Amino acid sequence: MLEHNNPDQRTLVIDSSYGSTVAIVGGSALTQTDTRAHVEQLVPHIQTVLKNNHVELQDLNNIVVGIGPAPFTGLRAGIVAARALAFSQHVPLLGQDILEPQALWLAQQLNRMRSGQQEHTHTVRDIALIVNDARRKQLYWRAYDITGIPALPDDNHVDNTSLKLPDPVTAIDISKPEDIMPQLASALGSFPRENIGSNAAVADAPTYCVHVMGQGVQRYRASLIDAYTDIAFGQIYDESLWQIDPQQAALYMTITAYAHHQQGGTCATEPLYVRRPDVAVPNPLKHVLGSGNVHHHE
């Protein structure tokens, strides 16, 4: 059982989906963006973050760990570290994918931007497309409908049993950047024909406004976004929330994980690799004439 329903300063967040981030919710965070070194530095970073926030291991109430989607080696390191800490300290461990919390954060940014503005008189649905660099010129991704998600209280103490979370439009997948928008269009059924940004209110506005965020947006922007001039894009963030504001990333990871837990989710810590195996089980060996039972004759 969780000891607290809301994020506090005794919740440790560990994520190694791209580089690594270690944070105490409501406190400081430490981020390593070098994906070649984050595995070796993960445990020292955990020790540093605990020390900087004046938190002892035995004081932790909960641990939240990112489960991807991400490449195998780095993702496994964060999950193994979180499992070991949770086991040794007898504290609850919640697994949370890294895409959904960013969609929830995006919804809150739209709420702040639109605060006090006249509401649309037409139907526009906000779609959050969240990606993570999968290497090999591919992106992990998932799209969410974030229309109508209410603003969170300023103190972030929410009723997790009724918190409205982003509504998945697609499954978590891995694709080439140029293939993502056509797949999203297929999932949505249609796409807009006029770019209305995130706040415009025109009579012939499109049905959907797509907001994009995540690691890999900047690298693949030409094929992911710029190639589609007939799509109504709203807010575009070239990096993930972990790079933009790691403290906010830790907070929204925790809020999302707590909400799933309180609403009956398993919050399992199985890693989301998503990528199909590069190797396949070999075909059975062909039978060779004369290779059956050997009979000895004297």
N, C-alpha and C positions, 0 to 999 in steps of 0.2 A: 504493500500500500504506500502511496505517496504520503509524505508527512505534511506537505503543503500543497494547496491547489494553485497557488500563484507563485511566480518567480520571486526569489529572494536572493540574498547574498550568500546562501549556502548551497546553491545549485551550480555544479561544474558542467560546462559544455565543452565537448571535444569533437572536432571535425577534421578529417584528413581527406576530404573529397577532392580538393585541389590545393596543393600545399597543405598547410595545417593551421588551425586556429584553436587556441585554448582560452577559455574565458570563464570568469565568475559572473553570473548574471547580476547586473546592477553595479558591477565593478570594472576592473580593467581586463584587457585581452592582450594576447600575444599572437601575432600572425607570422607565418613563414610562407612566403610566396614561391620560394625556390623548390620546385617539386623533386629536385634531385637530392635535397638534404633534409626534407621535413621529417622523414621517418626516423633518422638518427637523433634529431633534436626534439622529438615529441615529448619524451619523458622529462628531459631537463626543462622544457617549456611548461609542463604541468607543475613541476616543482616551483618554478619562478612565479607563475601566476598565483599559486596558492600563497606563496610568501608575500608577494606584492599586495595581495588583498587581505593579508593577516587572517588567513583561514587555514586551519589544520585539517589533515585528511579525515580525522575522526569527527570533525564538525560538519562534514558534508551531509546534506539531507537527501539530495538526489543527484543523479548524473544523467545528462542527455548526450547522446552520441549521434553524429551524422552517419547515415548508412548509404550515402551515395544518392544517385548513381555516379560512379567514378571507376577509374581503372583499378585493377586488382591490388597491387602491392601497397600503394599509399593508403587506400581505403581500409584494407585489412589491419594496418598498423594502428589506426585510431580506434577501431572497434575492439581489437584485442586489448589495448591499453585500458579502454573504458570498462570492458568486462572484468579485467583483473582488479581494477580499483573497486568496482562495485562489489565484487565477490569478497575481497579482503576487508572492506569496510562495512559490509552488510547494509548497503544502501540501495534503493530502487534504481534501476537502469532503464531508460526509455530510448528506443531507437526512433529516429525521425529522418525521412528523406530531406534533402537540402533544397528541393525545388519549391515545395508547397509554402514554407515559411516566407520565401521571397515574394511569392504571389500575394500572400497576406500583407506583407509590408508594402507592396505596390498599391494594393487597395487603400491602405491608410494614407499613402502619399496623395492619391487622387482625392480622397476625402478632404485633406488639408487644402489642396489646390482649389477645390471647388466650393469650399466653405463660404457661405454668403452669396454665392452666385445663383442666378436663376436656373432652376432645373430644366433639363431638356423637355421640350414638349413632344418630342418624337422618341421612338424606341431605339436606344443605342446600348448595345451590350459590350461591356469592357472585357476583353480577353487578355490574360497575362500569359505570354509565352516565355517560359523560363528555361534556360539552357545551361549546360556545363560542358567544358571542353573534354572530349573523349579521346583526343589525339587521333592519329591516322586520318586527319582531315574529316573527322566526324564530330557530331555534337550529341550529347544526351539532351533530351528535351521532354517537356510536357506542357500542355496548354490548360489553362483554368479559366472558368467564367467567374470574374470577381465583381460582377454587377451587384450593387445593393448591399455589399458588406458594410455593416455599420462601423462608425469610428470607435476605436477603443478608448477607454477612460485615460485621462492624462497620467494616472498613476499605474496604468497597465494591470491593475487588479480586476480581472474579468471573471464572469461566471462561466467557467469552462464547460459546464454541462449544457449550456445553450449557445455558446459562441458559434457564430456562422463562419465556417471555413470556406476557402475557395473550392469551387465545384469543378472537378476534373472534366475536361472536354475530351481528352485523349488519354491513352495509357502512357506510362513512362517508356520512352523508346530511344533508339540511337539511329541517326540518319546522317547523310551528307547534308551540309547546310542548304544546298540548292533544292533539296527534296522536302524540306520541312514545311514550307509554306503551301505547296500543293497538297501535302498530306493533311495539314490543318484545314485548308479550304474544303477538302473532302469531308472532314469530320464536322465542319460547321454547315456545310451544304451550300454556302454562297459566300461571296466576299464583297466588301464595299467598292464603290466606283469613284469616290471622291474623298480626298484626304481632309478630314475635319479636325485633326489633331485630337486633343483630349478635352477641350472645353467649348468648342464652337457649337452653335445651335442654328443650323440651317434647315430649311423645310425639307430638302431632299437628302438629308443625311443618310449615310449607310447604316446597315444593321449592326455591324461590328466595328470596334476600334481596338486595334491590336497594340499592346504594350509589351516591350521586349526587354529582357534583363538576363545577365549571366556571363560567366567566364566563357569567352569565345565570340561574343557579339562583335567586339572590335576587330578581331582577327578575320572573321568571316562576314563582315557587314555587307560587302558588295554582293555576295551571292545569297545571303540570308534576308536582307532588307532592301538594299538599293535597287535590286533587279525587279522589284515589284512596285511599280509606280502607281498602280491602280488600287493598292491596298491602303486603307486608312490606318496609319500608324500614329500612336499617341506618344507616350513617354518611352524613350529609348535610353537604357543604361548600358554602357559599354563593358561594365564589369559586374561581378557578382556582389551581393550585399556583404560578403565576407571581406572583399577588398574595399568597398565603399565605407562601411562602418561595421567593424567586427562586433562591437558591443551590441548594436541593433540586431545583427545576425544572430548572436547568441540569445538575445531576448526573444526574438520571434521564433527561433527554433524551440525554445522552451515553452512559449505560449501555445504553439501548435501541438507539440508533443503532449503537454498537459491536457489540452482540449480533447485530443484523440483518446487519451487514457480515461478521462472522465466520461467520455461518451461511448465507452465500451471497446475501444480499439486495443489491439494487442501490443502495439509499440515494440514489435520484435526487433532484434538487432542483427538479423541476417543481412549481409551486404547485398546491395543492388549493383551487380556488375553489368547486367543487361546485354553486354556484347555476346554474340554467339561464339561458341568455341571455335578456335582456329584449326583444331584438329578433329578428326572423326575416328570412330572405332574402325579399325581395318577390317576388310572383308575376310571371311574364313579362308584358310589356306586351301588351295586346290588339292584334290586327291591325286596322288602320284601313283601310277601303275606299279604294283609290286611293293607298295609301302605299307601293306596291311600287316596282319600277324606274321611273325617270323617263325618258321618251323625248322627245327634242327633235326637233321637226319644223321644217324650214325651208321 
